[in-house]
Amino acid sequence: MSDRQDVQPIGVLLVDDDPAMLRNFRRALDEVGYRIETAQSSAEAEAALARAVFDICLLDVNLGEDSGMDLLPRLREAAPWMRVVMATALNDATLAVNALRTGASDYLVKPCSPDELVHAVAQQAEARRLEKRIEALEKNADDGRSEIDLETRNPQLLATYEVARQVASTDATVLILGESGVGKNVLARAIHDWSARSKNNFATVSCPSLSAELLASELFGHVRGAFTGATDNRQGRVQVADGGTLFLDEIGDMPSALQPKLLRFIQEREYERVGDPHTRKADVRVIAATNHDLRAMVTDGRFREDLYYRLNVVTLTMPSLRERREDIARLATHLLEKFVRQYDRPARRFGEAATSLLVAYDWPGNLRELRNVVERAVILCQGEAVGPEHLPFSNNARGLGGGLRVGDPVSLQELEQAHIQALLAISPTMESAARTLGIDSSTLYRKRKQYNMP
């Protein structure tokens, strides 16, 4: 027999009117580590589906007075994702073909050995895992931020990563704070990957993108006819993430009407699909992120206080890109290499002037904006070195938080401060920055203190 499952157990529903057969099947599959439930009739099978979620159903063709072939389409309608293996004592090729046409995934002839049974179920279990993984990957396809790795020289971000690694080994709820585009989803994914849940799904729900009704469906699923456009039963992200991690992106934008349901789920891990009165359970770890001040929203009555405290078990803060200027040049180079490969362009590096502009710019869009700027530069650059002319803000001093240009209507002190700040961000040491500036290190230390630079 195979080793027990090392991921969230696959749910298997055994439907057979023979109690002895059910016991034998259950014994064989229990040893592998599947989560098993049994039913001896169509009514019991449909009731089981209303209570819990199953990935596989082993369905007998003959169920006493019931017919497995009649039950099959109802099971497919109730749980379209569930893979059904038809089982019968009749070696009937026509029946097998009909079952497959009706929606069965495989066909098993009884009597069969425990190894044959386990093998048949294992094939469907692997197919189901792949389906879940593909669905999660398609759903979580983002705008490329996941390509920004977690390396940094920024002390604040290093401290955040250290706490994130510590909390990853627990199931504690995590709240990630930071401006839009700083990579909150990247950190959430990293926490999942560092955790014991890493072999299960990471499912994302973007809270601002949907109405309350559609967001409830996205989270918890729905049954056919629950609302206009609900033409089929659908599993929600909670179900997809069972055993893994549910990431609630921009939780501050969650509609007020849905907040009590989310609070209940976080507390009890219980939920109902939209239009379905049956309560279900899911074992998920919740990570939420926002660019809003949730505490202020609680004070204003726009966010539930009890939900805020449930989310705020461990809080991690992501610094903005302008607060980690020491990382900008490396991140830009990382993205340049990626887009050069993607578009087969000649650019190989950023010139010194372009690098200075990148480091000095304020990056209101953070990593997301950096990605777009570098992609544009790679496309426009016709030579090996990306220059200022390939950057969209090269002629716009207003976007440069410390990157003012010679000739701008500013004081010499402001221009000096901007130049020193930009140079410090790209220099490996204070001494090398001082040499470039043509001053000694003590003068540079004094000026850094004067301008209150980190």
TAJONOR-V956324 format. One record per residue. N is the residue number from 1. SS is DSSP state (H for helix, E for strand, C for the rest). D_FIRST is the distance of its C-alpha to the first C-alpha in Angstrom with 2 decimals. Layout:
n = <N/N>
ss = <SS/SS>
d_first = <D_FIRST/D_FIRST>
This chain:
n = <1/2/3/4/5/6/7/8/9/10/11/12/13/14/15/16/17/18/19/20/21/22/23/24/25/26/27/28/29/30/31/32/33/34/35/36/37/38/39/40/41/42/43/44/45/46/47/48/49/50/51/52/53/54/55/56/57/58/59/60/61/62/63/64/65/66/67/68/69/70/71/72/73/74/75/76/77/78/79/80/81/82/83/84/85/86/87/88/89/90/91/92/93/94/95/96/97/98/99/100/101/102/103/104/105/106/107/108/109/110/111/112/113/114/115/116/117/118/119/120/121/122/123/124/125/126/127/128/129/130/131/132/133/134/135/136/137/138/139/140/141/142/143/144/145/146/147/148/149/150/151/152/153/154/155/156/157/158/159/160/161/162/163/164/165/166/167/168/169/170/171/172/173/174/175/176/177/178/179/180/181/182/183/184/185/186/187/188/189/190/191/192/193/194/195/196/197/198/199/200/201/202/203/204/205/206/207/208/209/210/211/212/213/214/215/216/217/218/219/220/221/222/223/224/225/226/227/228/229/230/231/232/233/234/235/236/237/238/239/240/241/242/243/244/245/246/247/248/249/250/251/252/253/254/255/256/257/258/259/260/261/262/263/264/265/266/267/268/269/270/271/272/273/274/275/276/277/278/279/280/281/282/283/284/285/286/287/288/289/290/291/292/293/294/295/296/297/298/299/300/301/302/303/304/305/306/307/308/309/310/311/312/313/314/315/316/317/318/319/320/321/322/323/324/325/326/327/328/329/330/331/332/333/334/335/336/337/338/339/340/341/342/343/344/345/346/347/348/349/350/351/352/353/354/355/356/357/358/359/360/361/362/363/364/365/366/367/368/369/370/371/372/373/374/375/376/377/378/379/380/381/382/383/384/385/386/387/388/389/390/391/392/393/394/395/396/397/398/399/400/401/402/403/404/405/406/407/408/409/410/411/412/413/414/415/416/417/418/419/420/421/422/423/424/425/426/427/428/429/430/431/432/433/434/435/436/437/438/439/440/441/442/443/444/445/446/447/448/449/450/451/452/453/454>
ss = <C/C/C/C/C/C/C/C/C/C/E/E/E/E/E/C/C/C/H/H/H/H/H/H/H/H/H/H/H/H/C/C/C/C/E/E/E/E/E/C/C/H/H/H/H/H/H/H/H/H/H/C/C/C/C/E/E/E/E/E/C/E/E/C/C/E/E/H/H/H/H/H/H/H/H/H/H/H/C/C/C/C/E/E/E/E/E/E/C/C/C/C/H/H/H/H/H/H/H/H/H/H/C/C/C/E/E/E/E/C/C/C/C/H/H/H/H/H/H/H/H/H/H/H/H/H/H/H/H/H/H/H/H/H/H/H/H/H/H/C/C/C/C/C/H/H/H/C/C/C/C/C/C/C/H/H/H/H/H/H/H/H/H/H/H/H/H/H/C/C/C/C/C/E/E/E/E/C/C/C/C/C/C/H/H/H/H/H/H/H/H/H/H/H/C/C/C/C/C/C/C/E/E/E/E/E/H/H/H/C/C/H/H/H/H/H/H/H/H/H/E/E/C/C/C/C/C/C/C/C/C/C/C/E/E/C/H/H/H/H/C/C/C/C/E/E/E/E/E/C/H/H/H/C/C/H/H/H/H/H/H/H/H/H/H/H/H/H/C/E/E/C/C/E/C/C/C/C/C/E/E/C/C/C/E/E/E/E/E/E/C/C/C/H/H/H/H/H/H/C/C/C/C/C/H/H/H/H/H/H/H/C/C/E/E/E/E/C/C/C/H/H/H/H/H/H/H/H/H/H/H/H/H/H/H/H/H/H/H/H/H/H/H/C/C/C/C/C/E/E/C/H/H/H/H/H/H/H/H/H/C/C/C/C/C/H/H/H/H/H/H/H/H/H/H/H/H/H/H/H/C/C/C/C/E/E/C/H/H/H/C/C/C/C/C/C/H/H/H/C/C/C/C/C/C/C/C/C/C/C/C/H/H/H/H/H/H/H/H/H/H/H/H/H/H/H/C/C/C/H/H/H/H/H/H/H/H/C/C/C/H/H/H/H/H/H/H/H/H/H/C/C/C/C>
d_first = <0.00/3.80/6.67/8.96/11.68/14.68/17.10/18.69/16.17/16.43/18.34/17.35/20.04/19.29/22.59/23.11/26.02/24.11/23.08/20.90/18.98/18.64/17.32/14.60/13.63/13.92/11.84/8.75/9.59/10.81/7.65/7.08/10.77/12.84/16.37/16.90/20.29/21.39/24.64/26.32/29.17/30.48/32.39/29.46/27.40/30.37/30.98/27.43/28.02/31.29/29.71/26.75/25.32/22.23/20.67/19.10/20.34/18.93/22.36/23.47/26.62/28.38/28.74/31.45/34.68/33.00/31.75/28.59/30.56/33.28/30.95/29.19/32.22/32.76/29.22/29.79/33.09/31.85/28.91/29.53/26.67/24.01/22.00/22.16/20.07/22.25/20.93/23.27/23.84/26.50/25.89/28.70/29.03/31.90/29.99/27.13/29.76/31.51/28.41/27.77/31.47/31.43/28.82/25.34/22.88/20.95/21.11/18.64/20.05/19.37/18.36/14.95/11.76/8.81/7.13/10.63/10.95/8.12/9.54/12.98/12.70/11.21/14.26/16.57/15.33/16.07/19.33/20.25/19.82/22.02/24.51/24.78/25.30/27.91/29.66/29.88/31.21/33.73/34.85/35.25/37.17/40.18/43.43/42.16/42.38/38.81/40.15/42.31/40.41/40.58/42.87/46.23/49.23/50.27/50.26/49.73/46.69/45.25/45.63/43.90/40.90/40.72/40.59/38.08/35.64/36.13/35.57/32.53/30.39/31.36/31.17/34.97/36.80/38.71/42.01/43.08/46.81/48.73/50.91/49.68/48.15/47.41/43.66/42.41/39.48/38.63/38.51/36.41/33.84/33.98/33.34/30.23/29.07/29.81/27.91/24.39/24.42/24.89/21.62/22.76/25.94/29.51/31.77/35.56/38.25/41.81/43.99/47.41/46.50/46.30/48.25/47.12/45.79/43.89/42.60/41.26/39.48/38.16/36.83/35.57/35.45/37.55/37.69/39.71/43.40/43.23/45.95/47.79/45.46/42.26/41.45/37.69/35.24/34.09/31.65/33.31/32.62/31.49/28.60/27.80/27.85/25.59/23.68/26.03/29.80/32.70/35.82/39.10/41.60/45.27/44.67/48.43/48.94/46.76/48.99/50.26/49.10/45.45/45.60/45.20/41.99/40.58/41.74/39.97/36.71/36.93/37.77/35.42/32.84/33.88/35.43/36.48/36.55/40.12/41.34/38.45/39.19/35.59/34.45/31.17/29.53/28.14/26.88/28.88/30.93/34.49/36.67/40.15/42.93/46.62/49.88/51.84/53.28/51.28/53.42/56.54/54.91/54.21/57.88/58.98/56.85/54.77/51.46/50.16/50.60/47.61/45.36/46.87/46.01/42.44/42.04/44.05/41.70/41.55/44.01/43.91/46.96/46.93/50.30/52.06/52.40/56.08/55.10/52.98/55.39/54.18/51.00/52.74/53.57/50.05/48.46/51.02/50.34/46.59/47.27/49.92/47.51/45.03/47.72/49.31/46.07/45.64/49.24/50.06/53.21/55.47/55.39/54.08/55.37/57.48/61.08/62.59/64.50/61.51/59.41/62.17/62.25/58.49/58.59/61.69/60.64/59.66/56.55/56.76/53.65/51.77/48.81/48.82/52.47/51.95/49.35/51.78/54.70/52.92/51.63/55.21/56.64/54.33/55.30/59.03/59.32/60.71/60.76/58.61/59.71/59.33/62.67/64.07/65.14/61.52/60.85/61.79/63.51/65.52/68.76/67.95/68.76/67.97/64.24/64.53/64.16/65.64/66.08/69.68/71.63/75.00/77.62/75.86/78.21/76.84/78.26/77.85/75.92/73.31/73.04/72.69/69.98/67.99/68.36/67.35/64.31/63.10/63.73/61.98/58.85/58.54/59.90/57.60/60.06/63.16/65.19/64.34/65.18/68.47/69.31/68.73/70.95/73.62/73.77/72.80/69.65/71.61/73.19/69.83/68.48/71.58/71.24/67.56/68.52/71.47/69.30/66.52/63.87/60.36>
